[in-house]
Amino acid sequence: MAGGRQYFTGQDGDPAPLVARASRRVRFEEVDLLGMLWHGRYAGYFEDGRMAFGRRYGLSYQAFREHGTVAPVVRFHVDYQHPLRFDEECTILCSLHWCDAARLNFSYTLENQAGRTVAGGYTVQLFTDVEGTVLLLPPEWLGTFRQQWRQGLL
């Protein structure tokens, strides 16, 4: 949720979102002529959040690869609220929201060092096999993860 904006709504009884954090400093190559983080770079910041999430909860890119599953991003949205500037550090909060469908619903909040929300957004990822065939049901290997999540063990 960014600045109070809720991107995904759950149902009664759904487990709370799982959250991971990452930190990143704005590099010179990422800013535009105004010294602000160029808008096209936010995808990489969201990616840093997803990678931190994967490491924390066992859903890394390596885990997907080992199970013959791919989860391409099919929707990307960002809301810009305040610029990040060169050499400024930010925190990326990446939250996975419960969904019974064969997809991953992630939301992101980027905060500057003062704790101000500078951007928020979301991605939706579908599951496919390695050939790109969309899976209509979540892969079996994610069953244990979902069960632990529902039981509050994660």
Contacts in CASP RR format, 6 or more apart in sequence:
PFRMAT RR
TARGET T0000
AUTHOR 0000-0000-0000
METHOD contacts of the structure
MODEL  1
MAGGRQYFTGQDGDPAPLVARASRRVRFEEVDLLGMLWHGRYAGYFEDGR
MAFGRRYGLSYQAFREHGTVAPVVRFHVDYQHPLRFDEECTILCSLHWCD
AARLNFSYTLENQAGRTVAGGYTVQLFTDVEGTVLLLPPEWLGTFRQQWR
QGLL
1 7 0 8 1.000
1 95 0 8 1.000
1 107 0 8 1.000
1 109 0 8 1.000
2 79 0 8 1.000
2 81 0 8 1.000
2 107 0 8 1.000
2 108 0 8 1.000
2 109 0 8 1.000
2 110 0 8 1.000
2 117 0 8 1.000
2 119 0 8 1.000
2 120 0 8 1.000
2 121 0 8 1.000
3 81 0 8 1.000
3 109 0 8 1.000
3 117 0 8 1.000
3 120 0 8 1.000
5 79 0 8 1.000
5 120 0 8 1.000
5 121 0 8 1.000
7 77 0 8 1.000
7 97 0 8 1.000
7 105 0 8 1.000
7 107 0 8 1.000
7 121 0 8 1.000
7 122 0 8 1.000
8 97 0 8 1.000
8 99 0 8 1.000
8 105 0 8 1.000
8 107 0 8 1.000
8 122 0 8 1.000
10 97 0 8 1.000
10 98 0 8 1.000
14 98 0 8 1.000
15 98 0 8 1.000
15 149 0 8 1.000
15 150 0 8 1.000
15 152 0 8 1.000
17 95 0 8 1.000
17 96 0 8 1.000
17 97 0 8 1.000
17 98 0 8 1.000
17 107 0 8 1.000
18 53 0 8 1.000
18 57 0 8 1.000
18 95 0 8 1.000
18 96 0 8 1.000
18 149 0 8 1.000
18 154 0 8 1.000
19 93 0 8 1.000
19 94 0 8 1.000
19 95 0 8 1.000
20 49 0 8 1.000
20 52 0 8 1.000
20 53 0 8 1.000
20 54 0 8 1.000
20 55 0 8 1.000
20 56 0 8 1.000
20 57 0 8 1.000
20 93 0 8 1.000
20 94 0 8 1.000
21 49 0 8 1.000
21 52 0 8 1.000
21 91 0 8 1.000
21 92 0 8 1.000
21 93 0 8 1.000
21 94 0 8 1.000
22 48 0 8 1.000
22 49 0 8 1.000
22 51 0 8 1.000
22 52 0 8 1.000
22 91 0 8 1.000
22 92 0 8 1.000
22 94 0 8 1.000
23 89 0 8 1.000
23 90 0 8 1.000
23 91 0 8 1.000
23 92 0 8 1.000
24 45 0 8 1.000
24 48 0 8 1.000
24 89 0 8 1.000
24 90 0 8 1.000
24 92 0 8 1.000
25 87 0 8 1.000
25 88 0 8 1.000
25 89 0 8 1.000
25 90 0 8 1.000
26 37 0 8 1.000
26 84 0 8 1.000
26 85 0 8 1.000
26 86 0 8 1.000
26 87 0 8 1.000
26 88 0 8 1.000
26 89 0 8 1.000
26 90 0 8 1.000
27 86 0 8 1.000
28 86 0 8 1.000
28 87 0 8 1.000
30 37 0 8 1.000
30 38 0 8 1.000
30 41 0 8 1.000
30 86 0 8 1.000
31 37 0 8 1.000
31 38 0 8 1.000
31 85 0 8 1.000
31 86 0 8 1.000
32 38 0 8 1.000
34 83 0 8 1.000
35 85 0 8 1.000
35 86 0 8 1.000
36 83 0 8 1.000
36 84 0 8 1.000
36 85 0 8 1.000
37 83 0 8 1.000
37 84 0 8 1.000
37 85 0 8 1.000
39 78 0 8 1.000
39 80 0 8 1.000
42 78 0 8 1.000
42 80 0 8 1.000
42 110 0 8 1.000
42 119 0 8 1.000
43 76 0 8 1.000
43 78 0 8 1.000
45 90 0 8 1.000
45 92 0 8 1.000
45 108 0 8 1.000
45 110 0 8 1.000
45 119 0 8 1.000
46 76 0 8 1.000
46 78 0 8 1.000
46 92 0 8 1.000
46 94 0 8 1.000
46 106 0 8 1.000
46 108 0 8 1.000
46 121 0 8 1.000
46 123 0 8 1.000
48 92 0 8 1.000
49 92 0 8 1.000
49 93 0 8 1.000
49 94 0 8 1.000
49 108 0 8 1.000
50 94 0 8 1.000
50 106 0 8 1.000
50 123 0 8 1.000
51 60 0 8 1.000
51 61 0 8 1.000
52 92 0 8 1.000
52 94 0 8 1.000
53 59 0 8 1.000
53 94 0 8 1.000
53 96 0 8 1.000
53 106 0 8 1.000
54 60 0 8 1.000
54 61 0 8 1.000
54 63 0 8 1.000
57 96 0 8 1.000
57 145 0 8 1.000
57 154 0 8 1.000
58 145 0 8 1.000
59 145 0 8 1.000
64 70 0 8 1.000
64 71 0 8 1.000
67 139 0 8 1.000
67 141 0 8 1.000
68 129 0 8 1.000
68 130 0 8 1.000
69 127 0 8 1.000
69 128 0 8 1.000
69 129 0 8 1.000
69 130 0 8 1.000
69 135 0 8 1.000
69 139 0 8 1.000
69 141 0 8 1.000
70 127 0 8 1.000
70 128 0 8 1.000
70 129 0 8 1.000
70 130 0 8 1.000
70 132 0 8 1.000
71 104 0 8 1.000
71 125 0 8 1.000
71 126 0 8 1.000
71 127 0 8 1.000
71 128 0 8 1.000
72 125 0 8 1.000
72 126 0 8 1.000
72 128 0 8 1.000
73 123 0 8 1.000
73 124 0 8 1.000
73 125 0 8 1.000
74 124 0 8 1.000
74 125 0 8 1.000
74 126 0 8 1.000
75 122 0 8 1.000
75 123 0 8 1.000
75 124 0 8 1.000
76 122 0 8 1.000
76 123 0 8 1.000
77 121 0 8 1.000
77 122 0 8 1.000
77 123 0 8 1.000
78 119 0 8 1.000
78 120 0 8 1.000
78 121 0 8 1.000
79 119 0 8 1.000
79 120 0 8 1.000
79 121 0 8 1.000
80 118 0 8 1.000
80 119 0 8 1.000
81 117 0 8 1.000
81 118 0 8 1.000
81 119 0 8 1.000
81 120 0 8 1.000
82 112 0 8 1.000
82 116 0 8 1.000
82 117 0 8 1.000
82 118 0 8 1.000
82 119 0 8 1.000
83 118 0 8 1.000
84 90 0 8 1.000
84 110 0 8 1.000
84 112 0 8 1.000
84 118 0 8 1.000
84 119 0 8 1.000
88 112 0 8 1.000
88 113 0 8 1.000
89 112 0 8 1.000
89 113 0 8 1.000
90 110 0 8 1.000
90 111 0 8 1.000
90 112 0 8 1.000
90 113 0 8 1.000
90 118 0 8 1.000
91 110 0 8 1.000
91 111 0 8 1.000
91 115 0 8 1.000
92 108 0 8 1.000
92 109 0 8 1.000
92 110 0 8 1.000
93 108 0 8 1.000
93 109 0 8 1.000
93 110 0 8 1.000
93 111 0 8 1.000
94 106 0 8 1.000
94 107 0 8 1.000
94 108 0 8 1.000
95 106 0 8 1.000
95 107 0 8 1.000
95 108 0 8 1.000
95 109 0 8 1.000
96 104 0 8 1.000
96 105 0 8 1.000
96 106 0 8 1.000
97 105 0 8 1.000
97 106 0 8 1.000
97 107 0 8 1.000
98 149 0 8 1.000
99 105 0 8 1.000
101 138 0 8 1.000
102 126 0 8 1.000
102 127 0 8 1.000
102 134 0 8 1.000
102 135 0 8 1.000
102 136 0 8 1.000
102 137 0 8 1.000
102 138 0 8 1.000
102 139 0 8 1.000
103 124 0 8 1.000
103 125 0 8 1.000
103 126 0 8 1.000
103 127 0 8 1.000
104 123 0 8 1.000
104 124 0 8 1.000
104 125 0 8 1.000
104 127 0 8 1.000
105 122 0 8 1.000
105 124 0 8 1.000
106 122 0 8 1.000
106 123 0 8 1.000
106 124 0 8 1.000
106 125 0 8 1.000
107 120 0 8 1.000
107 121 0 8 1.000
107 122 0 8 1.000
108 119 0 8 1.000
108 120 0 8 1.000
108 121 0 8 1.000
108 122 0 8 1.000
108 123 0 8 1.000
109 117 0 8 1.000
109 119 0 8 1.000
109 120 0 8 1.000
109 121 0 8 1.000
110 117 0 8 1.000
110 118 0 8 1.000
110 119 0 8 1.000
110 120 0 8 1.000
111 117 0 8 1.000
111 118 0 8 1.000
112 118 0 8 1.000
126 134 0 8 1.000
126 135 0 8 1.000
127 134 0 8 1.000
127 135 0 8 1.000
127 138 0 8 1.000
127 139 0 8 1.000
128 134 0 8 1.000
128 135 0 8 1.000
129 135 0 8 1.000
138 146 0 8 1.000
145 154 0 8 1.000
148 154 0 8 1.000
END
